[in-house]
Amino acid sequence: MTTYYDGSVSASVSPSGVRQQNLARILELIHREGPLPRAALTERTGLNRSTIADLVAELEQHGLASQAGPDPSRRVGRPSPVVHAAADVVAIAANPEVDALTMAAVGLDRRVRVRARIPFDVPPAPEQVAVSLAAQVASWLGEGLAAARIVGVGLAVPGLVRGEDGLVRDAPHLGWRDAPLREIVRARVGLPVVVGNDASLGARAEHLFGAARDADDVVYLNGGASGIGGGLIVAGRAVGGASGYAGEFGQNRPGIGRADDRRVPDGVLEDEVDRDRLLAAAGLSATDDATLAEALRRVGTATAEIDRQRRILATALANAVNVLNPSVIVLGGFLAMLAERDLPGFVADVRAQAMPACGELLEVRPAQLADDRLLIGAAELAFEALLAAPTAS
């Protein structure tokens, strides 16, 4: 989409279309960068002060933004009101996993308003996810979200999701195949629903707001209860592949240098680098990431298993470095815990197995958004239509 921020009009874009694009630009700026003075919006968009004031007023009329008094710390120049994205315009974000459904309501101001974790004894069916999600949304609407405007639902699914229609082609750990999750959830909640791969959405969130915000070439790997997934940012753009399935690093067969490191004959990466194996080594059953991370920080019986998984993960990442030449690798979930055990040593292990030129600029960073990374990514997917055309509906 061609965007005109300077107020110019193309023969192919009507004046109302240009205005919608300028509204979208302002809303995107305050959503992604936080509150900004109107003077900063003038500078960033190239529009004049009166046009910015008019556009912000329209966003206010639609309940998408608000203005506050000037920042008292700014003593130079004319005081400028500060424009905020609306906190009560929210997206419902959800991440179904084999052991729980994690949900949150994320505001247009990017703050998590409320969150919930609904445990399951066995991997849930799509209909069970839809029922649980609808019940939680109804509960929130009767309490903390009573005055909120919900724009839609974003689902981050650990599996292959077809980009064009949100069909879950294969989520092996959940046991889902060709599941029309978007339609199932929409029928229960009565809201617009979008579906994406969890790791791809995590990559999006970390690139926009987290550990990779300053990088344009990024490999993101997420480790969770359903295995390992990944997302790619190349030249500042998310790469989904022909059907949206790119980034399935967990299904690659890793090079394993030590025979005694292998646990599964002909296994894939997520068979060898595995959360359940870490839980068992730490003497834990199913638990959340915070508890697992604390257990792994303690030196004990888990040390040998941690070291084994670190070696295999480092080799897998070196292969990715040779193919994609990223400047940053971001690791989320239990993969971040493995790397953080000795981050400089881990980076050295990756570089040692990569081509020197490919790895010379490489940084490996733990995800910054912690437990919110997948939910923020799912919320971004739900906000996408609103951010593209703020006053269209």
C-alpha angles and dihedrals in degrees: 000000000000111000125203113199098164097064095253118144125223121206088241095052123063122223089252089052091052090050091051090051092051091048088051092051093052093046091048091051096052091041096050101032101031128235113354132186114246087242089060091050089052090052095044097048102034091231120132123255097256092050091050091049091051094048093047090050089054092050088050091052089055092049094245100114143019136200129226133187121285120282104268091212090066107088100163125085131350113336111253126203115241117238119216131190112242114269094200095058101089144175123213109230123193137180116192113202135173092265105028149004110238116198139177141173107229120196126224083248086063094245118135104238099187136349138191140186117210111193125216128201091210132018107287126240117234091256091053090052090050093049093048092046094049092049092051093048090050090051092050092048088057092051132013097010098044092120097035129113109223112207097186150301126279120197123199106201127189096230147053110312121188107232099214098058109005094248110162100227096182132356098167099183091051092044093236123144125175090348115172090217096161093058094041093053095040090055090055102042102031092222135110109277131200127184132202142163110278098228093046089053090047089053090051093051095047091047094050101037112002146044096335099044092117096045133084100189111054140161114199124191124185125195119200144143090289095052133256127330133168147203134205133216113188121181089347095306131106113245115215103164127226095315102014098266101114120129104047094146091153090069095056118105107241127221106244113195098190118058092211090058093068117097103168121044108236088357126162126237095271090052090060103032097050137160095214091056090053091049091051093047090051092048094246135130124209109329142146126277095256092058092045092049091052091050092050091051089064115082110235144099092336093066096090093048092047091052092047093052092045091055093051094044092050091055092049091051092048088058090052090049091054093050101039107021095214122186091213135029113196119199123199135186119005091346089069089052091055093050095044091059085083109348099180090049091048093051089049090052091052093048092046090060097042129077105275095236092049094051103037095097096034123132125183113207133181114237110270098205093064114189092356097061098095093039093051089049091050090048090052089055090052092048093049098095093045093049091050095051111012099180100026097107 
